Amino acid sequence: MEIGIDSFVSALFEDASGKTLSAADAMSQILERIELADKVGLDVFGIGEHHRKEFLDSAPTVILAAAAARTKKIRLASAVTVLSAADPVRVFQNFATLDLISQGRIEMVVGRGSFIEAFPLFGLNLHDYDELFTEKLDLLLLLRKNEFINWSGKFRPALTGQGVYPRPLQNPLPIWIGVGGTPASFARAGVLGLPLMVAVIGGETHRFRPLVEIYKEAGRKAGHAPEKLKVGLHSLGYVANTRQEAADDFFPGYARSFTSIGKERGWSAVTREHFDAQTTSLGAILVGDPEEIAERILRHSKALGGISRITFQMDIASLPHEKLMHSIELLGTRVAPLLRAHNA
């Protein structure tokens, strides 16, 4: 099982005095964390894509390019590329270029995104939410497979045999589908035979098992081999020396973030009681000490019928850089070895 980190590059980090970091300093720190993740042997680091004031990841390929120049082994991914709001040709060219820069360490996780700001920003109609993604994914997969493209669709000018360059080092360039809780999204990934990245940021992880089964059954019916139908899990998480320390560190920032988002979406304010319930053995939030977290990851994997990758989204809590660096070190030196020993 691969283990890694996803980041949305929070703009809300604070320094030791409680002052919000400059965007330049926050960007410098995320690159330091990616570099450390590489050094301690984590498998993957993903950068999200948002177009909101509280995140600095509106141009994730630029961040990934900087990370590629500072790392050697770790795979670098999007988490996710908001394909509905992008031109698939440019997306493919950007990631193919990244793949060359990184010597074949790039992956795409594509999805529709959990926020809607990209749609008006790029002149798109939110009512076309699903149709945009379906058409653009179809084109992206054709671009991955073919150097010269003949294609026509509703939302983009036709391609009439043009070559699309550069071609990536990896053939094929890895593309995952990032999903939330929509059955049709799971089924689509299965039909296409693409690996699945499931974002579970609340509730109980085992409740997603029926959706994973939809994915696998759709893939089986489409003729894809079981080993091709990989499942990854994206979770909120943070590791500290003790469970109590981890919970006390993570909760304040987590509560601020989700209470703020909740005001937009009609959720109630986050309480410590609710948070603690989410960090129990069945809960989706992976906050605790290294041994507990390794055990919970294995339990979640079993509950979902087996996962091949787990990624932690830590910076939603806007923790100090030093604490995040320590957590990354614990993931690489304590949690990852336990998972690898179990799966050996």
C-alpha positions in Angstrom: 0.0 0.0 0.0 1.3 3.4 -1.0 1.1 6.3 1.6 1.3 10.0 0.9 0.0 13.5 1.5 -2.3 15.8 -0.4 -2.2 19.5 0.2 -4.4 22.4 -0.8 -1.6 24.9 0.2 -3.5 26.8 2.8 -3.0 30.6 2.8 -4.0 30.7 6.5 -0.8 29.3 8.1 0.5 31.3 11.1 4.0 31.8 12.4 5.1 31.2 16.0 3.7 34.6 17.0 0.2 33.9 15.6 0.7 36.2 12.6 -0.5 34.9 9.2 2.4 33.9 7.0 2.9 35.7 3.7 1.9 33.8 0.6 5.6 33.6 -0.4 6.6 32.1 2.9 3.7 29.6 2.8 4.7 28.5 -0.6 8.3 28.1 0.5 7.1 25.9 3.4 5.0 23.6 1.2 8.1 22.9 -1.0 10.1 22.1 2.2 7.4 19.6 3.2 7.3 17.9 -0.2 11.1 17.6 0.0 10.9 16.0 3.4 8.2 13.6 2.3 10.6 12.5 -0.4 13.5 12.1 2.0 11.5 10.0 4.5 10.3 7.6 1.8 6.7 8.6 1.3 5.3 7.4 -2.0 3.2 10.3 -3.3 2.5 14.0 -2.7 -0.5 15.6 -4.3 -1.4 19.3 -4.8 -5.0 20.3 -5.1 -6.6 23.0 -7.3 -8.8 25.7 -5.9 -9.7 29.3 -6.8 -10.4 30.7 -3.4 -8.7 33.2 -1.1 -7.8 30.6 1.6 -5.8 28.4 -0.8 -2.7 29.0 -2.8 -3.1 26.1 -5.3 -4.8 27.7 -8.3 -1.7 26.8 -10.4 -0.8 23.4 -9.2 1.4 22.4 -12.1 3.7 25.3 -11.2 4.0 24.0 -7.7 4.6 20.5 -8.9 7.3 21.6 -11.3 9.1 23.3 -8.4 8.7 20.1 -6.3 10.0 17.9 -9.2 13.2 19.9 -9.2 13.7 19.4 -5.5 12.8 15.7 -5.2 14.2 12.4 -6.5 11.8 9.5 -5.9 8.4 10.6 -4.7 5.6 10.5 -7.2 3.9 13.9 -7.7 0.2 14.2 -8.4 -2.7 16.6 -8.7 -5.4 16.3 -6.0 -7.5 17.0 -8.0 -7.2 18.7 -11.4 -10.6 20.4 -11.9 -11.0 19.0 -15.4 -14.5 20.4 -15.9 -13.1 24.0 -15.9 -9.9 23.3 -18.0 -8.9 22.7 -21.6 -7.9 19.0 -21.8 -5.2 19.8 -24.4 -3.5 22.3 -22.1 -3.9 19.9 -19.1 -2.3 17.1 -21.0 0.6 19.3 -22.3 1.2 20.6 -18.8 1.3 17.2 -17.2 3.3 15.6 -20.0 5.9 18.4 -19.5 5.9 17.8 -15.8 6.4 14.1 -16.5 9.5 14.9 -18.5 10.9 17.3 -15.8 10.3 14.7 -13.1 11.7 11.8 -15.1 8.4 9.9 -15.1 7.0 10.6 -11.6 3.8 12.5 -12.4 0.2 11.4 -12.0 -3.1 13.1 -12.6 -6.1 12.8 -10.4 -9.0 14.4 -12.3 -12.4 15.4 -10.9 -15.1 18.0 -10.9 -14.0 19.7 -7.7 -15.8 20.2 -4.5 -16.1 24.0 -4.9 -17.8 25.9 -7.8 -15.7 29.1 -8.1 -13.8 27.8 -11.2 -17.0 27.8 -13.3 -17.9 31.5 -13.3 -14.1 32.4 -13.2 -13.6 30.6 -16.6 -16.9 31.6 -18.1 -18.6 28.2 -17.7 -22.2 27.3 -16.8 -22.6 25.4 -13.6 -25.6 23.7 -15.2 -23.2 21.9 -17.5 -21.3 20.5 -14.4 -21.5 16.8 -15.3 -21.6 17.1 -19.1 -18.4 19.2 -19.1 -16.5 16.6 -17.1 -17.7 13.7 -19.2 -16.7 15.3 -22.5 -13.4 16.6 -21.3 -12.4 13.3 -19.7 -13.2 11.6 -23.0 -10.8 14.0 -24.8 -8.1 13.7 -22.2 -8.0 9.9 -22.5 -7.8 10.2 -26.3 -4.9 12.6 -25.9 -3.1 10.2 -23.6 -3.5 7.4 -26.2 -2.9 9.2 -29.5 -0.4 11.7 -30.7 -2.7 12.9 -33.5 -6.4 13.6 -32.6 -9.6 13.7 -34.6 -12.3 14.8 -32.1 -15.4 17.0 -31.8 -17.5 18.0 -28.9 -19.9 20.6 -27.5 -17.6 22.7 -25.3 -14.4 23.0 -27.3 -13.4 23.6 -30.9 -12.9 20.3 -32.8 -9.5 18.7 -33.4 -8.9 17.7 -36.9 -5.7 15.6 -36.9 -3.4 18.0 -35.0 -0.5 16.6 -33.1 -0.4 17.3 -29.3 3.0 17.7 -27.7 5.1 17.0 -25.8 4.5 13.3 -25.2 5.1 12.1 -21.6 7.9 9.8 -20.5 5.3 7.4 -19.0 3.2 5.5 -21.5 0.4 5.8 -20.5 0.5 8.8 -18.2 -1.3 7.7 -15.0 -4.8 9.2 -14.7 -7.0 8.5 -11.6 -10.6 9.6 -11.2 -11.2 11.5 -8.0 -14.7 11.0 -6.6 -16.9 12.0 -3.6 -20.1 10.2 -3.0 -21.9 10.1 -6.4 -22.7 6.5 -7.6 -22.5 7.6 -11.2 -18.9 8.8 -10.7 -17.9 5.4 -9.3 -19.5 3.6 -12.2 -17.9 5.9 -14.8 -14.4 5.1 -13.4 -15.1 1.4 -13.5 -16.4 1.4 -17.1 -13.2 3.3 -18.1 -10.9 1.0 -16.1 -9.3 4.0 -14.4 -8.0 3.8 -10.8 -10.2 5.5 -8.3 -9.3 8.0 -5.6 -12.1 8.3 -3.0 -12.3 11.4 -0.9 -13.8 10.5 2.5 -13.6 13.6 4.7 -16.4 12.7 7.2 -18.7 10.0 8.4 -17.7 6.4 8.6 -15.4 5.0 5.9 -17.0 1.6 5.6 -20.2 3.3 4.3 -18.4 3.8 1.0 -18.1 0.1 0.4 -21.3 -0.2 -1.7 -20.0 2.6 -3.9 -16.6 0.8 -4.3 -18.5 -2.3 -5.3 -20.4 -0.3 -7.9 -17.0 0.7 -9.3 -15.6 -2.8 -9.3 -18.7 -4.4 -10.8 -18.8 -1.7 -13.6 -15.2 -2.4 -14.3 -15.7 -6.2 -14.4 -18.7 -5.8 -16.8 -16.5 -3.6 -19.0 -13.9 -6.3 -19.2 -11.2 -4.8 -17.1 -8.9 -7.0 -15.0 -9.4 -6.8 -11.2 -5.8 -5.7 -10.7 -6.4 -2.7 -12.9 -9.3 -1.4 -10.7 -7.2 0.2 -8.0 -8.8 2.1 -5.1 -7.1 4.9 -3.2 -8.4 6.8 -0.1 -8.0 10.5 0.5 -8.6 11.3 4.2 -8.2 14.2 6.6 -5.4 13.2 8.9 -2.5 14.1 11.1 0.0 12.1 13.2 1.7 13.2 16.4 3.6 11.4 19.2 0.4 10.7 21.1 -3.3 10.5 20.3 -4.1 13.3 22.6 -1.5 15.6 21.2 -2.7 14.9 17.7 -6.3 15.6 18.5 -5.5 18.8 20.4 -3.3 20.1 17.7 -5.6 19.3 14.8 -9.0 20.3 16.2 -8.9 24.1 16.4 -7.9 24.7 12.8 -10.1 21.9 11.5 -13.1 23.5 13.4 -12.3 26.9 12.0 -12.1 25.6 8.4 -15.2 23.5 8.4 -17.3 26.0 10.3 -16.4 28.6 7.7 -17.2 26.2 4.8 -20.3 25.1 6.7 -21.7 28.7 6.6 -21.7 28.5 2.8 -23.3 25.1 2.7 -25.7 25.2 5.6 -23.8 22.9 7.9 -23.8 23.4 11.7 -20.7 24.6 13.5 -18.1 21.9 14.3 -17.9 20.8 18.0 -15.2 18.9 19.8 -17.6 16.1 20.5 -18.4 15.7 16.8 -14.7 15.8 16.0 -13.8 13.2 18.6 -16.5 10.9 17.2 -14.9 11.2 13.7 -11.5 10.1 15.0 -12.6 6.8 16.5 -11.9 3.5 14.9 -14.8 3.8 12.4 -14.5 7.5 11.8 -13.0 8.9 8.6 -10.6 11.4 10.2 -7.2 9.8 10.7 -5.8 11.7 13.7 -3.7 9.9 16.3 -0.3 8.3 17.1 1.6 6.3 14.5 0.6 2.8 15.7 -3.1 3.7 16.0 -3.1 5.4 12.5 -1.5 2.3 10.9 -4.1 0.1 12.5 -6.9 2.3 11.4 -5.6 2.5 7.8 -5.5 -1.3 7.6 -9.1 -1.4 9.1 -10.4 1.1 6.5 -8.7 -0.8 3.8 -10.4 -4.0 4.8 -13.7 -2.2 5.1 -13.4 -1.0 1.5 -12.3 -4.3 0.1 -8.7 -3.3 -0.1 -7.0 0.0 -1.0 -3.7 0.5 -2.8 -3.0 4.1 -1.7 -3.8 6.3 1.3 -3.2 10.1 1.3 -3.4 12.5 4.2 -4.9 16.0 3.9 -3.2 17.8 6.8 -3.1 21.5 6.1 -6.9 22.0 6.4 -6.1 22.7 10.1 -3.4 25.3 9.2 -1.0 23.8 11.7 2.5 25.4 12.2 5.1 24.2 9.7 7.2 22.5 12.4 4.3 20.3 13.5 3.5 19.4 9.9 7.1 18.5 9.3 7.2 16.3 12.3 4.0 14.6 11.2 5.5 13.9 7.8 8.5 12.4 9.5 6.3 10.1 11.6 4.3 9.0 8.5 7.5 8.1 6.7 9.5 6.6 9.6 6.8 5.0 11.7 3.4 4.6 9.9 4.7 3.6 6.4 7.0 0.8 7.7 4.1 -0.7 9.7 1.9 -0.7 6.6 4.6 -2.2 4.4 5.4 -4.9 6.9 1.8 -5.9 7.1 1.5 -6.1 3.3 4.9 -7.8 2.7 
